[in-house]
Amino acid sequence: MTSSRSNPVNFEAVASDAATEVFLIDASLKRIASGVGRLEQKVAPGLYKVRFRSGASQHDELVEVTQSPSRQQLRGEPVPFASAAPIDHSLTTNTEHADAAADLSLQVSPVSGQGTLFLFLRSEDPYLDFDADGVSIHCLGGDQIADLSQAVNDTSNGYAGLTLALDCGSYRIRVRKENLGDYELFATVCKGWQTQVFLSFDAFERRESDIHAASLRRASVFMVRNGQGFNPSSETFRLTELAKQALAQGRSQVSRGLLGRFLNGKFEDPMMGLLAAHLLLQGRRTERSGLTSMVLDNLVGILGAHPDLLALRLAHNPADEDLREFSLSAPPLLSASWKLLSQATRRRAGLISPGSVPGLIAHNVTNGGPWLIYRLQEADGAQPARLSLSEAERRFRKMLDAYGDRLAEVDKRQRSDDARFSGLEQSLLTLMLSEIRLREVRELSKRQRGNVHSERLLRRIRAPAYSVASAVGGLEQKLSRLLG
């Protein structure tokens, strides 16, 4: 135990890198100091716990602070965390992969006005057969530009990669795997910058068996200046990974020191700036409003027109005159950006038009962690008529009353693949089932059932307003066929 009668000792805890958070905890388990990269604190002699945290990974060290010497230091070991990129001090650091990525990322020299896109796939498990087939790059319209299996492909060492000089704009990174379907995320190439996308394999459960395939959900995405390439020992990349994890974990409160490092890194990796701006918005601190404006202004100067940046600007200042007539033409990379854009369509429906790429993908956006991921799905029959949101709300109430007692039957058919529902229709089904269960609880507790607040329910769906309304119409048709 600490002794308040003893003279204080200058204690310093130093992390292995400047991106690791450091916490000092006393014998009563009270946190008494924190820092990023290092902390200094005057403490009484006694036992303490020092916690080093990087993203979702952490380790603790017990330390005894003695009366002498008057200044004592603890140096922490690196805290590894999972990353699809072969960066130093990650759980799957691989020198062979790191060297290959560094070399391949520099194999294209862009002409003036262009950016570059670097795509790298690796297997973290040396015992798995490596196969890059089905991983490809497509233009926004869908036409294929490159297939990773036809690029530099080292199956013995488990990696494949390529770098392309491309016009500025958004591109689709597609993963196709038999029995799993086709999925895409959207990467934006900016003038003078290289967008780097790293993928690794993951296990997916399908009918009680595991399928190993490239995972978009676990992707790592960085941005560096053209000609800089991939640097596995970059502290900036490590910070970007930590910012991504903080956003994916829903950490609305990030230490001021760590947030400051995220913001300072935007000039080296604008991807980190986009992530940090989302964390600022989620923090919802009034005193950060001016800081958010400054960060977004800086990013506009760095990136220009970028879908994720446009989403952030709309959320921060919905009355922005520069965006009054704006209509989104390309989907964002981040799911948090998609959420902001979907919310904005409640105020301005024309923000995402039905015939645009963002409008067309809205029905099959899937859970991609930090990334917006779209599942390709063929059209099945006639398209439902377009509805207004108010009409959709009325029909949603009608479906709840008509099919409420039989929705579980549909859920079973859905799981057995007897019926096909879009991702948005599945979300509506889940919402309906939740509301039915809530009704049952109300009845069991002998409370008044009341009206179903369908408008509030529909607004929980993260999709453009017109897409939600259209999905209600599509679900109505399918439930009518299935349940009569």
C-alpha positions, -999 to 999 in steps of 0.1 A, spaced: 0 0 0 11 36 -6 21 58 23 11 95 22 38 102 49 66 94 26 83 119 3 68 117 -33 89 100 -60 90 111 -96 77 81 -115 77 77 -153 61 50 -175 73 49 -211 55 29 -238 73 11 -266 58 36 -291 41 70 -291 7 56 -300 2 34 -269 -20 47 -241 -5 45 -206 -25 44 -173 -12 44 -137 -35 27 -112 -29 27 -74 -34 -1 -49 -71 8 -44 -76 3 -82 -80 41 -87 -66 55 -119 -44 84 -109 -27 94 -142 -28 87 -179 -8 96 -210 -1 86 -246 33 72 -252 45 81 -217 33 95 -184 49 112 -155 35 114 -120 47 122 -85 36 93 -63 42 80 -28 62 48 -25 41 16 -29 27 -9 -53 11 3 -86 -2 -12 -118 7 3 -151 -16 -5 -180 -4 -2 -216 -32 -2 -242 -32 -2 -280 -66 -5 -295 -84 -35 -281 -52 -50 -268 -36 -43 -235 -12 -56 -209 -6 -47 -172 26 -46 -153 30 -44 -115 57 -20 -102 70 -12 -68 80 24 -64 106 28 -36 117 58 -17 151 57 -34 161 68 -60 139 99 -62 132 93 -100 122 59 -113 111 47 -147 93 17 -162 96 9 -199 67 -12 -214 69 -39 -240 52 -35 -273 14 -42 -272 6 -61 -304 -29 -59 -319 -45 -75 -350 -39 -58 -383 -45 -70 -419 -14 -49 -428 21 -63 -420 30 -35 -397 56 -39 -370 44 -50 -335 11 -64 -348 0 -99 -338 8 -112 -373 39 -93 -382 56 -110 -412 89 -97 -425 84 -114 -459 50 -97 -463 63 -64 -451 92 -63 -476 70 -74 -505 43 -47 -497 70 -21 -494 84 -31 -528 51 -35 -547 36 -2 -534 64 16 -553 61 -2 -587 40 25 -604 49 61 -611 17 81 -616 14 109 -641 4 144 -631 -32 146 -619 -34 110 -609 -34 90 -577 -25 54 -571 -43 24 -556 -23 -3 -539 -40 -36 -530 -23 -63 -510 -37 -96 -499 -19 -119 -475 -25 -151 -455 -16 -148 -418 -17 -186 -414 12 -204 -432 -7 -237 -431 -36 -224 -452 -35 -227 -490 -31 -192 -504 -55 -183 -533 -60 -147 -546 -87 -157 -571 -118 -137 -568 -102 -105 -554 -104 -77 -580 -106 -40 -586 -135 -24 -605 -145 10 -616 -174 27 -599 -197 15 -628 -187 -21 -621 -163 -29 -650 -133 -49 -639 -99 -31 -640 -76 -57 -625 -76 -92 -609 -53 -98 -580 -47 -134 -591 -31 -121 -623 -8 -97 -604 24 -104 -584 12 -136 -567 35 -156 -544 15 -186 -533 44 -202 -514 49 -171 -491 11 -163 -490 8 -129 -506 -3 -110 -537 -3 -74 -546 -5 -47 -573 -3 -9 -577 -23 10 -603 -21 46 -614 -58 57 -617 -78 88 -623 -91 104 -591 -124 90 -580 -140 60 -562 -133 23 -570 -148 -10 -559 -126 -36 -541 -145 -69 -547 -141 -102 -530 -159 -132 -546 -160 -166 -529 -181 -196 -538 -209 -203 -512 -204 -169 -496 -214 -144 -523 -197 -112 -537 -189 -83 -515 -174 -48 -521 -160 -19 -503 -154 15 -519 -119 31 -520 -113 66 -531 -82 77 -550 -72 114 -546 -48 135 -565 -12 131 -554 -20 103 -529 -18 65 -528 -47 47 -512 -34 14 -497 -59 -14 -490 -47 -45 -471 -67 -77 -469 -62 -109 -450 -80 -142 -447 -106 -150 -422 -129 -180 -414 -166 -176 -423 -192 -201 -411 -215 -215 -437 -239 -243 -430 -218 -256 -400 -185 -255 -419 -157 -229 -421 -148 -212 -453 -115 -193 -455 -117 -162 -477 -104 -127 -480 -121 -105 -454 -132 -70 -463 -144 -64 -427 -108 -68 -414 -93 -45 -440 -66 -20 -432 -67 12 -452 -40 39 -453 -32 69 -475 3 81 -482 18 106 -507 26 92 -542 61 77 -542 63 72 -504 50 36 -505 43 13 -476 65 15 -445 59 -13 -420 76 5 -391 55 37 -397 42 51 -364 15 68 -385 1 35 -398 -1 22 -363 -20 53 -352 -44 50 -381 -51 13 -371 -58 25 -335 -81 52 -347 -100 27 -368 -104 4 -339 -116 32 -316 -143 41 -342 -153 4 -347 -156 -1 -309 -178 30 -306 -155 48 -283 -170 82 -282 -146 92 -255 -109 90 -266 -82 105 -244 -72 140 -254 -36 130 -259 -45 101 -282 -70 122 -301 -44 149 -306 -20 124 -321 -48 112 -345 -54 148 -356 -18 157 -361 -13 126 -383 -38 137 -409 -11 155 -430 8 122 -433 -22 99 -436 -55 117 -444 -73 84 -436 -64 90 -399 -78 125 -402 -112 112 -415 -113 87 -386 -103 113 -360 -130 137 -374 -156 110 -368 -144 105 -333 -147 143 -327 -183 143 -339 -192 113 -318 -177 130 -287 -203 158 -291 -184 182 -270 -194 218 -277 -158 230 -271 -146 208 -300 -168 224 -326 -141 249 -337 -115 221 -337 -138 200 -360 -142 229 -384 -105 233 -386 -99 196 -392 -125 194 -419 -111 226 -436 -76 210 -436 -89 178 -451 -107 197 -479 -74 212 -488 -57 178 -487 -83 156 -504 -108 178 -522 -141 161 -530 -141 128 -510 -174 110 -501 -164 105 -464 -153 141 -461 -186 153 -476 -205 132 -451 -186 147 -422 -191 183 -435 -228 177 -438 -231 164 -403 -210 192 -388 -228 220 -407 -260 209 -424 -265 245 -436 -232 246 -455 -239 267 -486 -213 249 -506 -232 216 -502 -268 230 -507 -272 214 -542 -248 185 -536 -259 150 -546 -237 120 -537 -223 102 -567 -201 76 -549 -205 56 -517 -181 64 -487 -155 40 -474 -166 42 -437 -199 29 -423 -200 58 -399 -200 81 -430 -229 61 -445 -249 66 -413 -244 103 -414 -255 105 -451 -285 83 -444 -296 106 -416 -291 136 -438 -316 122 -464 -343 126 -438 -338 164 -442 -329 163 -479 -341 133 -499 -323 144 -531 -289 139 -514 -288 103 -526 -308 97 -558 -323 62 -565 -304 58 -597 -269 67 -583 -244 41 -572 -251 50 -535 -288 47 -541 -284 13 -559 -263 -3 -531 -285 9 -503 -307 -23 -502 -278 -46 -495 -254 -28 -472 -241 -53 -447 -224 -52 -414 -188 -45 -422 -175 -32 -389 -158 1 -396 -162 -2 -434 -193 2 -456 -196 -31 -473 -221 -40 -500 -233 -74 -510 -240 -79 -546 -273 -95 -553 -292 -101 -585 -326 -85 -590 -354 -110 -583 -385 -101 -602 -404 -68 -605 -393 -38 -585 -418 -25 -560 -434 8 -566 -417 38 -550 -434 50 -518 -432 81 -498 -419 76 -463 -453 85 -448 -470 59 -470 -443 33 -461 -450 40 -424 -487 33 -430 -479 0 -448 -454 -10 -421 -481 -7 -395 -505 -27 -417 -479 -55 -421 -473 -57 -383 -510 -61 -377 -515 -86 -406 -485 -108 -402 -474 -103 -366 -483 -138 -353 -467 -155 -383 -434 -136 -387 -415 -164 -369 -424 -187 -397 -409 -163 -423 -378 -161 -401 -374 -199 -403 -378 -199 -441 -353 -171 -444 -327 -191 -425 -333 -221 -447 -328 -200 -479 -364 -207 -491 -369 -170 -496 -346 -142 -507 -346 -109 -489 -324 -80 -495 -302 -67 -466 -326 -38 -460 -356 -61 -461 -339 -84 -435 -334 -53 -413 -371 -45 -415 -380 -81 -407 -358 -79 -376 -374 -46 -366 -409 -62 -370 -400 -92 -349 -386 -69 -322 -418 -49 -322 -439 -80 -319 -419 -92 -289 -423 -58 -273 -461 -60 -278 -460 -94 -261 -441 -80 -231 -466 -51 -229 -495 -76 -229 -479 -98 -203 -473 -68 -180 -510 -58 -186 -499 -24 -200 -519 -7 -227 -506 -18 -260 -509 16 -277 -499 24 -312 -468 12 -330 -445 42 -335 -435 30 -369 -420 63 -379 -395 61 -351 -388 25 -360 -381 31 -396 -358 60 -387 -336 35 -370 -327 19 -403 -294 32 -416 -303 38 -452 -316 67 -473 -352 75 -467 -364 65 -502 -345 31 -498 -363 24 -466 -396 32 -482 -388 11 -512 -378 -19 -490 -411 -17 -472 -428 -21 -505 -406 -50 -515 -411 -67 -482 -448 -62 -485 -448 -81 -518 -427 -110 -505 -447 -114 -473 -479 -114 -493 -466 -142 -515 -452 -162 -485 -480 -157 -460 -510 -148 -482 
